Every structure is written in structure tokens, then in C-alpha cells.
Amino acid sequence: MNLFGTDGIRGIANHYPITPEMGIQLGRAVVTFCQREGIPPLIVVGRDTRGSGDMLAHAVLSGILSSGGRAKDVRVLPTPAVAHLVRGLEAGAGIVITASHNPWDYNGFKIFDREGYKLSEDKEADIEELMLSSSPPDVPDEAVAYGRVDELETAAERYLTFLQETLPPGRQFSDETVVLDCANGATYRVAPALFERIGVKLEVICSKPDGKNINSGCGSEHIAQLKKRVLEVEARLGLAFDGDGDRVIAVDEMGEALSGDQILAICAKRLKEKGELQGNLLVSTVMSSAGFRKTLRSMGITHVETSVGDRHVAQAMRTRGAILGGEESGHLIFMNHHTTGDGLLSGLQLLLALEDSGARLSELAALVPKFPKKLINVKVFSKPAISTIPALTAGIGEVERILGEGGRVLVRYSGTEPLCRVLVEGEDEKTVESGAMKIADSIAAVLGQSNSSDSSAG
């Protein structure tokens, strides 16, 4: 059984595999993995604001200590803060208890290696094998006294200092009004503290977590409140983070949302103009829009595509030496500063590009033209390879022929949910709509349930 999806292990809290028992097994497995690799069995453990976070964190900590490991408990902090602290503390790994943008009743486990990168698939397989083994991992003799856990009281301050130092020395933004939507999640304290430090006029919403309101009608998945507040206070921009703070969606002064693609293009333009876009290269996933691809071509920037998942983006960036990459969903990686997607860091870089340009955010967003697009999520009972189902491949091919060179079709399974995602994009809205529905209906008939959910962007 595969525990790991596209971004760690995830599911309903207190239901397999997101249980205290599995948390203990994970803690033990990560310590054993570190011991086998000859690296320090010191593990940084953080969490978001879900009510189940304490239960699962204590289980993970128990697993670490029972295997003779040591732990630094940083409590509630964004996922990228844990990645940063792993490197700074020279720890062997980091574990974050979070389900990112999912509702409060979900939770999960994300793991970082000693360099602050998300685990490779091979390392995940090693951890999974240790977790599912019938016998507990070996505990060395020197661990008879068991491990210990310390709460790292300076964790938030270390992270805030790191973020502020990614800006040019002394840079302040005193003339800017920024609205932050903290999703009642892991950024609820550090995001306001960060933006206050750089001098912005700050408005903060959704920063009162109660264990059940994380991502509830707020954050990067639900930006209606943010749009409204940006217009009310006449802000220059708004930033919405997800529950664990590793992604961001922006809203311009007109109350319009920017995708991750648009933020990437804006930041790429600034870096290229300053001669800082290493290799003249940008990495994104197959989910990036046709308009985004067109924009990069017009700017003379080389574009590399990966499969979906910020881990794949990061791996390609490391291989090719790129410093900028990300996903349309708002997972953006500035590898000249950090090893992983960081919503707060991305927000800072966007604000920097905005001020340096002297333009309005809506003007910068127009760099990326928007083509009609239809995304439909179809509930499925199984996930066989699409290429093995002739009825589906034929239907997809027919839609691609109708769209022509100006369009595209992407069909893939969700890595964390029982869904097949159908994305169709092209120049004609009616053709896009009909093509997407045709493919979705075929998938529902062959693989799953008749009901589906969809979202569109034009």
C-alpha cells in the first residue's frame, strides 16, 4: 500500500493512515532512516492549527524518542519554516503535521531531508517500508535512556529574520497597503509580524484559528473575503496563504486574483531585467497555462515543464541550476533563497517586484494573457493508467484535434484524493467547455461516479 501521495501522507485525521499509531511509526522510521544514513537523529517537528495537530505531533514525538532520537518541537509554524530550521539546526530531518489547503478534519505528514528539501520518491519508499514493517525498527543500545524533546522558543524569530534578510538591506515599504489572509492557519502570527517589520500599512483577516476554521471560506482556496477587503481599504495588493503557508495567491488593487503563473512571470521579468535570472530559465509544471507559456517565449526565457507537484519542480530546478520555479496553484520556489515553496517569501518577492516596477499590480498581471479554461474534477473509484483505456485516449485525442495548436488537454489523477482532473484550455470558450465536459463524462462512465465538481477561469 502506498502511503505517500504527491505531497506527503494525507487523509482524515484519526482514520488510517492519519492516526497516532502511524505517527509513532513515522517518528521511529525517520529516526531509523537517519541512523542508517549516518546523519544526526535530530528531528524538527512542526504543525499547523488543526485540532488534531497536537494529538499527531505528540505521537510523532513519542516515536522519535522511543527510538533514541532527539526532537525540536517548534509547535505552530508554516511548513517552509520547518524546512529552514532543519538546515539551520543541522538536523537530520523535519516532520510537519499538516494537510495544507484541505479542510480542518484532514491532516497529514510532510517530511524534509537534512538539506531542507522534500524527500525523493526513493527515500519516501524507504520510510514507508520502515513504517509498515511487522517489527519495530532496531533501537541502538545507547538509546536505552530514550531520547528527549526540547521546545525551540526562538523558532519563529529565526524564520522571520531569514525572511527579512531575503530583501535588499534596509528595504522598507512604508507607502504600501497590504491585506493578508492567513487562512486561520500556520501563518496567523508570523505573517503579520513579518509585514509589520518591513513597514507596510497592514490589514489582516482570518488570523484567529480555533482548530476547525483553517481554510474555511478563507485562504488561498477561498479568496472572496480577501477581494472584498482589498477594495474596501484600497490596498495595493492582497495575499492569501494556505493552511500551512507554503503557497500564496495574490489579489490586485482591482480585486482580481492572480494565479501562480502570473506571479512567476512578474518575478521572472524583474530577475531577468536585473540580470539575476540564472540560466535565463524558469521551471513549472504541466498545469501552467497556455498564456504563461506564450509570455515566457515573448520574454526570451527558457521554460522547463515537470509533472505536477512542487517536489518535482524543485528537483528539476536543482538539476538544471534554476532559481525560479513553481506551480499555477501558488507553490513558488525562489531557490536563491529557499529550498521549498514559501508563501511568505513569495509575497515579499512579489511586493518587491511591484515596487521596483512602479506599476499597478493589475498592469503587471496583464503580462500573462488569460485563455478560456475549464477544470473538472471527476470522482473515481480506481486509478488505472489513462493510456490503458482506449475509450478515454480516443476522446482526449479528438478534443485535442478540435482545439488545434492553440489549445491543450491535461488529464491526471489527484495524488491525494479519489479524483481525476480534466483541464482543457484554448482560444474559444465554447469549444473548451464542450471538450472538457465530453472527456469528464467519459471518465465518469468508465471509472467512477456520475457527480463531479468543476471550476473555470477565463
Secondary structure by P-SEA (a helix, b strand, c coil): cccccccccccccccccccaaaaaaaaaaaaaaaaaaccccbbbbbbccccaaaaaaaaaaaaaaaabbbbbbbccccaaaaaaaaaaacccbbbbbccccccccccbbbbbccccccccaaaaaaaaaaaacccccccccccccccccccccaaaaaaaaaaaaccccccccccbbbbbbccccccccaaaaaaaaacccccccccccccccccccccccccaaaaaaaaaacccbbbbbcccccbbbbbccccccccaaaaaaaaaaaaaaaccccccbbbbcccccaaaaaaaaaabbbbbbbcccaaaaaaaaaaaccccccccccccccccccccccaaaaaaaaaaaaaaaccccccccccccccbbbbbbbbbcccccccccaaaaaaaaaaaaaaccccbbbbbbbccccbbbbbbbcccaaaaaaaaaaaaaaaaaccccccccccccc
